[in-house]
Amino acid sequence: MTTRQTWDCDVQLDLRGLACPLPVLKTRKALLGLASGGRVLVEATDPLAAIDLPHFVREAGHRLVVAETVDGVYRCIVERA
């Protein structure tokens, strides 16, 4: 069995420059197009994304694999439930 690297993903979303609620809405739409276990890499500059995305992930039952903020860019991997 092969394990995935932490930052491996099926879809990459460059959401830099978009304001709330667009990062969450676009992430939700991307996840709907994936099978269970599919991963989305999200990059966002909206300061609220670091709060809103983890909240959305938890409420929707998905999994936040990893998250970080570097130089004002919030990056995370979300795995579809």
C-alpha positions as CSV (number, residue, x, y, z in Angstrom):
1,M,0.0,0.0,0.0
2,T,1.3,3.4,-1.0
3,T,0.9,6.4,1.3
4,R,0.4,9.9,0.0
5,Q,2.9,12.7,0.7
6,T,1.4,15.4,2.8
7,W,1.2,18.0,0.1
8,D,0.0,15.7,-2.7
9,C,-3.4,16.7,-4.0
10,D,-5.8,16.1,-6.9
11,V,-6.9,19.7,-7.3
12,Q,-5.1,23.0,-6.7
13,L,-7.0,26.1,-6.0
14,D,-5.2,29.5,-6.2
15,L,-7.7,31.7,-4.4
16,R,-5.2,34.5,-3.6
17,G,-6.9,37.9,-3.8
18,L,-10.4,36.5,-3.2
19,A,-12.4,37.7,-0.2
20,C,-14.8,35.9,2.1
21,P,-16.9,33.8,1.3
22,L,-15.3,32.9,-2.0
23,P,-12.5,30.7,-0.7
24,V,-14.9,28.5,1.2
25,L,-17.4,28.4,-1.7
26,K,-14.8,27.5,-4.3
27,T,-13.3,24.9,-2.0
28,R,-16.7,23.3,-1.4
29,K,-17.3,23.2,-5.2
30,A,-13.9,21.5,-5.8
31,L,-14.6,18.9,-3.1
32,L,-18.0,18.0,-4.6
33,G,-16.2,17.0,-7.8
34,L,-13.9,14.5,-6.0
35,A,-14.4,11.0,-4.8
36,S,-14.0,10.2,-1.1
37,G,-10.3,10.6,-0.2
38,G,-9.7,13.1,-2.9
39,R,-7.6,16.1,-1.9
40,V,-7.7,19.8,-2.6
41,L,-4.8,22.2,-2.1
42,V,-6.0,25.7,-1.3
43,E,-4.0,28.9,-1.3
44,A,-5.7,32.0,-0.1
45,T,-4.7,35.5,1.1
46,D,-7.9,36.5,2.8
47,P,-7.0,36.6,6.5
48,L,-10.4,35.0,7.4
49,A,-9.6,31.9,5.3
50,A,-7.5,30.6,8.2
51,I,-10.6,30.6,10.3
52,D,-13.4,30.0,7.8
53,L,-11.8,27.0,5.9
54,P,-11.1,24.9,9.0
55,H,-14.6,25.6,10.3
56,F,-16.2,24.6,7.0
57,V,-14.1,21.4,6.8
58,R,-15.0,20.4,10.3
59,E,-18.7,21.2,9.8
60,A,-18.9,19.3,6.5
61,G,-17.2,16.2,7.9
62,H,-14.1,16.5,5.7
63,R,-10.5,16.3,7.0
64,L,-7.9,19.1,7.2
65,V,-4.7,17.2,6.4
66,V,-2.3,20.1,6.9
67,A,-2.4,23.9,7.1
68,E,0.1,26.7,7.3
69,T,0.4,30.4,6.8
70,V,3.6,31.7,5.2
71,D,4.1,35.3,4.0
72,G,0.4,36.1,4.3
73,V,-0.7,33.1,2.2
74,Y,-2.8,30.4,4.0
75,R,-2.2,27.0,2.5
76,C,-4.1,23.9,3.4
77,I,-4.9,20.4,2.1
78,V,-8.5,19.3,2.5
79,E,-9.4,15.6,2.1
80,R,-13.0,14.8,1.1
81,A,-14.9,12.6,3.5
